[in-house]
């Protein structure tokens, strides 16, 4: 009896120890697997702000719409009504363009005007013509079919057809072909031109390679403030410009000049081939000192030719002289322009005779007119065309024609919207594909802001508010660029998930081995406890 009681007591003690071992093993597994592993996973998790990825990726699915008002005035009411009807029908099925054609009803003051300029001024004051809008004014005695003014208007003849007006609208006012290039799928991936940047350095450099013999007199600062500064002020809707001037000395032409005999006072000039022009830029660019800031630079260079090689004239590929307005110049897109300022022939005749330094004055008007032309071409504002029966009035002001500049604003807005959308979509694809890139609050806010502002830009462009759309598009472009190039996106690029596992597995493996082996022990203990319980019951 006592022996059986002792055996029973020993079995109870063994069962108790097995229970303690089972509880201890399970507790260990719970701490490691349920507490430890999630805590490790959470502490090594990459911080990523929630983003509207699906909405951003669908930006390209929402078609862009561009609206504006185009008014038609004719002294004959039926004539204006007919033009409005025909033009409205032409653009009725256009998915991109939403021009609103309206008729200006003739009024008494209009009949009393004596000149087309007076009528234009009256109508522009009478009718609400905002930025991006346009007005066609009929003037019966006009020589050309269409005469574009410097404002938001054009004069048309009594027999000008709706088809001709449509051609002018598409090619010059709306510039539909250029907008379509921006929106084209190939352009988005290939990039034919860059979106206008928010800031530029405009650097006017005067190069005098031989100051020992060429004493060039020129108040460059006054010339720049008189011509260039007012122009840049007028075109600052898209970008801000910092204007500087500098003199550089002893920078000769590194080009192959060929002497050509002529009937001038010097009896010769030197020909600069068109193929040599890029070499000149390469030779002088490193000495201009324009790469000290992060802002893109527009170089406007005036090269004062020394008398021993003056005058220098540019020859095109057909071996014909390409002098424009008595000045030789050329443009290199995205870099700038160079003007060759040849000294007067009398100064070089004097130098050749006496071999003494000569003094002369640079012709400010000639040089600055060419410089303004170059600046318009470099900013892509100037519109050059050749349409029979269509002309523009001569430009008698420093600022560009208003319709030209507003077409540039429209193109820039579309370019900024497209670039911002593409940048955001590229960024979302990158962040979705690489899960270990950190998305901090600043980047997330920039992406969200850019997305919201892109939508606002599209809405305002569709409503015909060009300047507001331009401001929104510019802000969206800035926000998207800030997000895409944020340095924090690179913080985790060299610590992907694979490396995280490679580093932490050696730390967790020694702990996980007992956990894994405990499964076998737990199974045996549970089986043993069940068997013991069953024996007691029987």
C-alpha positions in Angstrom: 0.0 0.0 0.0 2.7 2.4 0.9 4.7 1.4 -2.2 1.8 2.2 -4.5 1.3 5.5 -2.8 5.0 6.3 -3.3 4.8 5.4 -7.0 1.7 7.6 -7.4 3.5 10.5 -5.7 6.5 10.2 -8.0 4.2 10.1 -11.0 2.5 13.3 -9.8 5.8 15.0 -9.3 6.9 14.0 -12.8 3.6 15.2 -14.3 4.1 18.5 -12.5 7.6 18.9 -13.8 6.4 18.1 -17.3 3.7 20.7 -17.0 6.2 23.3 -15.9 8.5 22.4 -18.8 5.6 22.7 -21.2 4.6 26.1 -19.9 8.1 27.3 -19.9 8.7 26.2 -23.5 5.4 27.7 -24.7 6.2 31.0 -22.8 9.6 31.1 -24.5 8.1 30.5 -27.9 5.4 33.1 -27.3 7.9 35.8 -26.3 10.2 35.1 -29.2 7.6 34.5 -32.0 4.6 36.7 -30.9 6.5 39.5 -29.2 10.1 39.4 -30.5 9.6 38.9 -34.2 6.9 41.5 -34.7 8.9 44.0 -32.6 12.0 43.3 -34.7 10.0 43.7 -37.9 8.4 47.0 -36.7 11.7 48.5 -35.5 13.3 47.7 -38.9 10.4 48.9 -40.9 10.9 51.8 -43.4 8.9 54.9 -42.8 6.6 55.6 -45.8 3.9 58.3 -46.0 0.7 57.2 -47.6 0.4 58.5 -51.2 -2.4 58.7 -53.7 -0.6 56.3 -56.1 -3.6 55.2 -58.1 -4.8 58.8 -58.6 -1.4 60.0 -59.7 -1.0 57.1 -62.1 -4.3 58.1 -63.7 -3.3 61.7 -64.4 -2.4 60.9 -68.0 -5.9 59.3 -68.4 -7.6 62.7 -67.8 -7.4 64.6 -71.1 -6.1 68.2 -71.0 -8.5 70.9 -72.1 -7.5 74.5 -73.1 -10.1 77.2 -73.3 -10.0 80.9 -74.3 -12.2 83.5 -75.8 -11.9 84.6 -79.4 -14.0 87.6 -80.4 -15.0 88.7 -83.9 -15.9 92.2 -84.8 -17.4 93.3 -88.1 -19.3 96.4 -89.1 -21.8 94.0 -90.7 -23.6 92.0 -88.0 -24.4 89.1 -90.3 -20.8 88.8 -91.4 -19.6 88.4 -87.8 -22.4 86.0 -87.0 -21.4 83.8 -90.0 -17.7 83.7 -89.0 -18.6 82.9 -85.4 -20.9 80.0 -86.5 -18.3 78.6 -89.0 -15.4 78.8 -86.5 -17.5 77.2 -83.7 -18.4 74.3 -86.0 -14.7 73.8 -86.9 -13.7 73.4 -83.2 -16.9 71.6 -82.1 -15.3 68.1 -82.1 -11.9 69.0 -80.8 -11.0 67.2 -77.6 -8.1 69.5 -76.6 -9.1 73.0 -77.7 -12.3 74.8 -76.4 -12.2 78.2 -77.9 -15.3 80.3 -77.2 -16.1 82.4 -80.3 -18.2 85.4 -79.6 -19.5 88.3 -81.7 -18.9 91.9 -80.8 -22.0 93.8 -81.9 -21.3 97.0 -83.8 -21.8 100.2 -81.8 -21.9 103.9 -82.6 -18.3 104.8 -81.4 -16.9 102.0 -83.6 -18.5 103.6 -86.7 -16.9 106.9 -85.9 -13.3 105.7 -85.8 -11.1 106.8 -88.6 -8.1 104.4 -88.4 -7.7 100.7 -87.6 -5.4 101.6 -84.6 -8.2 103.7 -83.1 -10.7 100.9 -83.6 -8.4 98.4 -82.1 -7.8 100.5 -79.0 -11.5 101.1 -78.6 -12.5 97.5 -78.9 -9.8 96.3 -76.5 -11.1 98.7 -73.9 -14.8 97.9 -74.7 -14.5 94.1 -74.7 -13.1 92.0 -71.8 -10.1 90.5 -73.4 -8.0 88.6 -70.8 -4.6 87.0 -71.1 -4.8 84.3 -73.7 -7.9 85.7 -75.4 -7.8 87.3 -78.9 -9.9 89.5 -81.1 -10.2 89.7 -84.9 -11.2 93.1 -86.1 -12.5 93.6 -89.6 -11.2 96.7 -91.5 -12.5 96.8 -95.1 -9.6 98.7 -96.7 -6.9 96.4 -95.3 -4.2 95.4 -97.8 -3.3 92.0 -96.2 -5.9 89.3 -95.4 -4.7 89.2 -91.8 -2.5 91.8 -90.0 -1.4 90.8 -86.5 -0.8 93.6 -84.2 1.5 93.8 -81.1 -1.5 93.4 -78.8 -4.1 90.6 -78.5 -5.7 91.5 -81.8 -5.5 91.1 -85.5 -7.0 93.1 -88.4 -8.8 91.1 -91.1 -10.1 92.1 -94.5 -13.8 91.9 -95.5 -13.1 88.8 -97.7 -11.0 86.9 -95.2 -12.5 83.4 -94.8 -13.1 81.4 -91.6 -10.6 78.9 -93.0 -7.8 81.5 -93.1 -8.7 82.7 -89.6 -8.6 79.1 -88.3 -5.1 78.7 -89.9 -3.9 81.8 -88.1 -5.4 80.7 -84.8 -3.9 77.2 -85.0 -0.4 78.2 -86.2 0.2 81.5 -84.4 -2.3 82.3 -81.6 -2.8 78.8 -80.1 0.2 77.1 -81.7 -1.6 73.8 -81.7 1.2 71.9 -83.4 3.7 72.7 -80.6 1.2 71.9 -77.9 0.5 68.6 -79.6 4.2 67.9 -79.6 4.4 68.4 -75.9 1.5 66.1 -75.3 2.7 63.5 -77.7 3.7 60.1 -76.1 7.0 60.1 -77.9 7.8 63.5 -76.5 7.1 62.5 -72.9 9.7 59.7 -73.2 12.1 61.4 -75.6 12.0 65.0 -74.5 12.5 67.4 -77.4 12.6 70.5 -75.2 12.9 71.1 -71.4 10.3 72.8 -69.3 11.2 76.4 -68.5 13.1 76.7 -65.2 12.0 78.9 -62.4 15.2 80.9 -62.3 17.8 81.9 -64.9 21.1 83.8 -64.9 21.3 86.1 -67.9 25.0 87.0 -68.3 26.0 89.6 -70.8 29.7 89.2 -71.5 31.9 91.6 -73.6 35.0 89.9 -74.9 37.9 92.1 -75.9 40.8 89.8 -77.0 43.2 92.7 -77.7 42.7 95.5 -75.1 46.2 96.7 -75.9 45.2 97.9 -79.4 41.3 98.0 -79.1 40.0 100.6 -76.7 36.3 99.9 -77.0 34.1 102.4 -75.4 30.7 101.1 -74.3 28.5 101.8 -71.2 27.3 98.2 -71.0 25.4 98.6 -67.8 23.3 101.5 -69.2 22.7 99.6 -72.4 21.5 96.5 -70.5 19.3 98.4 -68.2 17.7 100.3 -71.1 17.1 97.3 -73.3 17.4 93.9 -71.6 16.1 94.6 -68.1 12.7 96.0 -69.2 12.3 93.0 -71.6 13.0 90.5 -68.8 10.7 92.3 -66.5 7.9 91.9 -69.0 8.5 88.2 -69.4 8.8 87.3 -65.8 5.5 85.4 -65.5 7.2 82.1 -66.0 10.7 82.6 -64.7 12.8 85.0 -62.6 15.9 86.4 -64.2 19.1 87.6 -62.6 20.9 90.0 -65.0 24.7 90.6 -64.8 27.4 92.0 -67.1 31.1 91.4 -67.3 34.2 92.3 -69.4 36.6 89.6 -70.4 40.0 90.1 -72.0 42.5 88.2 -74.0 40.1 85.5 -75.3 40.8 85.1 -79.0 38.7 83.2 -81.5 39.8 79.6 -81.8 38.4 79.1 -85.3 39.7 78.8 -88.8 39.2 82.2 -90.5 39.6 82.6 -94.2 40.6 85.9 -95.8 38.2 87.1 -98.5 39.0 90.0 -100.8 36.3 92.7 -101.2 35.8 96.3 -102.3 35.7 97.8 -98.8 38.1 100.3 -97.4 40.2 97.5 -95.9 40.1 95.6 -99.2 39.3 92.3 -97.4 37.3 90.6 -94.6 37.5 87.3 -92.8 35.0 84.5 -93.3 33.9 82.4 -90.3 32.3 79.2 -91.4 29.0 78.0 -89.8 30.7 74.7 -89.0 33.3 76.5 -86.8 30.7 78.2 -84.6 30.5 75.4 -82.0 34.3 75.4 -81.5 34.1 79.1 -80.6 31.6 78.4 -77.8 33.8 75.6 -76.5 36.9 77.8 -76.5 35.3 80.7 -74.6 32.7 78.9 -72.3 35.3 77.8 -69.7 36.4 81.4 -69.3 33.0 83.0 -68.8 32.6 81.9 -65.2 28.9 81.2 -65.4 29.0 77.8 -63.7 29.3 79.1 -60.2 25.6 78.9 -59.4 23.1 76.1 -59.7 20.8 78.2 -61.9 20.9 77.6 -65.6 22.6 80.4 -67.5 21.7 82.3 -70.7 24.9 83.6 -72.2 24.8 86.8 -74.3 28.3 87.4 -75.6 29.6 90.4 -77.6 32.9 89.7 -79.2 34.9 92.8 -80.2 37.0 91.8 -83.2 40.6 93.1 -83.2 41.7 95.0 -86.3 44.2 92.5 -87.4 41.3 90.1 -88.3 38.4 92.6 -88.6 35.9 92.6 -90.0 34.7 89.0 -89.4 31.5 87.8 -91.2 29.7 84.5 -90.8 29.1 82.4 -93.8 26.4 79.7 -94.0 26.7 76.2 -95.3 26.0 77.5 -98.8 29.0 79.8 -98.6 26.8 82.9 -98.4 27.3 85.7 -96.0 24.7 85.5 -93.1 24.9 89.1 -91.8 21.7 90.3 -90.2 20.9 94.0 -89.8 24.6 94.8 -90.4 25.6 92.6 -87.5 27.0 89.1 -87.5 25.6 86.8 -84.8 24.5 83.3 -84.1 22.6 81.4 -81.5 23.3 78.1 -79.7 20.1 76.7 -78.2 20.1 76.2 -74.4 23.4 78.0 -74.2 23.1 81.5 -75.6 24.1 83.8 -78.4 27.2 85.5 -79.7 27.4 88.9 -81.5 30.4 89.8 -83.5 31.0 93.6 -83.0 33.3 94.6 -85.8 35.0 98.0 -85.3 34.4 100.7 -87.8 36.5 100.4 -91.0 38.0 103.9 -90.3 39.4 102.7 -87.0 41.1 99.7 -88.5 42.5 101.8 -91.4 44.0 104.1 -88.8 45.5 101.1 -86.9 46.9 99.5 -90.0 48.6 102.8 -91.0 50.0 103.8 -87.6 50.0 100.5 -85.7 48.8 102.5 -82.7 45.9 101.6 -80.3 42.6 102.8 -81.6 39.5 104.0 -79.8 36.0 103.5 -81.0 32.4 103.3 -79.7 30.3 100.2 -79.9 27.0 100.8 -81.7 24.5 100.2 -78.8 21.3 100.2 -80.9 22.5 97.7 -83.5 24.0 95.3 -80.9 21.1 95.5 -78.4 18.5 95.0 -81.1 20.2 91.8 -82.1 20.6 90.8 -78.5 16.9 91.3 -77.8 16.1 89.1 -80.9 18.5 86.4 -79.6 16.9 86.5 -76.2 13.4 86.0 -77.6 14.6 83.1 -79.7 16.5 81.5 -76.7 13.4 81.8 -74.5 11.3 80.5 -77.4 9.0 83.5 -77.4 9.6 84.7 -80.9 7.3 83.3 -83.7 8.6 83.3 -87.2 6.3 82.3 -90.0 5.7 82.6 -93.7 2.0 82.6 -94.6 0.7 84.2 -97.8 -1.5 87.2 -97.0 -0.6 87.2 -93.3 1.8 89.7 -91.8 2.6 91.3 -88.4 3.1 94.9 -87.7 6.7 96.0 -87.1 7.8 95.7 -83.4 8.3 99.2 -82.1 8.7 98.3 -78.4 11.2 96.4 -76.3 8.7 93.9 -74.8 7.5 91.1 -77.1 4.2 91.1 -78.8 1.5 90.2 -76.3 0.0 87.4 -78.3 3.4 85.9 -78.8 4.2 86.0 -75.1 0.9 84.6 -74.0 1.3 81.7 -76.5 4.6 81.1 -74.7 2.8 81.2 -71.3 0.3 78.7 -72.6 3.0 76.3 -73.9 4.9 76.7 -70.7 1.8 75.9 -68.6 1.2 72.7 -70.7 4.9 71.8 -70.5 4.9 72.3 -66.7 1.7 70.3 -66.2 3.0 67.5 -68.4 6.4 67.4 -66.8 5.0 67.5 -63.3 2.6 64.6 -64.1 5.4 62.5 -65.7 7.7 63.2 -62.8 5.1 62.2 -60.2 4.2 59.0 -62.1 7.9 58.1 -62.5 8.4 58.7 -58.8 5.4 56.6 -57.8 6.6 53.7 -60.0 10.1 54.0 -58.4 8.7 54.0 -54.9 6.3 51.1 -55.6 9.1 49.0 -57.1 11.7 49.7 -54.3 9.9 49.2 -51.0 12.8 50.1 -48.8 13.0 53.8 -49.9 12.0 56.1 -47.1 9.1 58.5 -47.9 9.3 61.1 -45.2 6.7 63.8 -44.4 8.4 66.5 -46.5 8.5 64.3 -49.6 5.0 63.1 -49.1 3.7 66.6 -48.7 5.5 67.7 -51.9 4.0 64.8 -53.8 0.5 65.4 -52.5 0.8 69.2 -53.1 2.1 68.6 -56.7 -0.8 66.3 -57.4 -3.4 68.6 -56.1 -1.9 71.6 -57.9 -1.7 69.7 -61.2 -5.5 69.2 -60.9 -6.0 72.9 -60.2 -3.8 73.9 -63.1 -5.9 71.6 -65.5 -9.1 73.0 -64.1 -8.1 76.7 -64.5 -6.7 76.0 -68.0 -10.0 74.4 -69.0 -11.8 77.5 -67.6 -9.7 79.9 -69.7 -7.8 81.6 -66.9 -4.4 81.4 -68.4 -2.3 83.3 -65.8 -3.7 81.4 -62.9 -3.2 78.1 -64.7 0.4 79.2 -65.4 1.0 79.9 -61.7 -0.5 76.6 -60.6 1.5 74.7 -63.3 4.7 76.4 -62.2 4.1 75.5 -58.6 3.3 71.9 -59.5 6.5 71.7 -61.4 8.5 73.0 -58.5 6.9 70.7 -56.0 7.3 67.6 -58.2 11.0 68.4 -58.9 11.6 69.0 -55.1 10.0 65.6 -54.4 11.9 63.7 -57.1 15.3 65.1 -56.2 14.9 65.0 -52.4 18.1 63.7 -50.9 16.2 61.6 -48.3 15.0 59.2 -51.0 18.6 57.9 -51.3 19.0 57.2 -47.5 18.0 53.6 -47.7 19.1 52.7 -51.2 22.1 50.8 -49.9 20.2 48.9 -47.2 17.6 46.8 -49.0 15.5 44.0 -47.5 18.0 41.4 -48.6 20.7 43.1 -46.5 18.4 43.4 -43.6 17.8 39.7 -43.6 21.5 39.0 -44.0 22.4 41.1 -41.0 19.7 40.0 -38.6 19.3 36.3 -39.4 22.7 35.4 -37.7 21.4 37.2 -34.6 18.1 35.4 -34.5 19.2 32.0 -35.7 20.8 30.9 -32.3 17.6 31.9 -30.6 15.3 30.2 -33.1 17.1 26.9 -33.0 15.8 26.1 -29.4 12.4 27.4 -30.4 12.2 25.0 -33.4 13.5 22.1 -31.3 11.0 22.9 -28.6 8.2 22.0 -30.9 9.3 18.3 -30.8 9.6 18.5 -27.0 6.2 20.1 -26.6 4.6 17.4 -28.8 6.1 14.7 -26.7 5.1 16.3 -23.4 1.6 16.8 -24.5 1.4 13.2 -25.7 2.8 12.0 -22.3 0.4 14.2 -20.3 -2.6 13.0 -22.3 -1.5 9.3 -21.8 -1.0 9.9 -18.0 -4.4 11.5 -17.7 -6.0 8.7 -19.6 -4.4 6.1 -17.3 -5.6 7.9 -14.2 -9.1 7.9 -15.6 -9.0 4.1 -16.2 
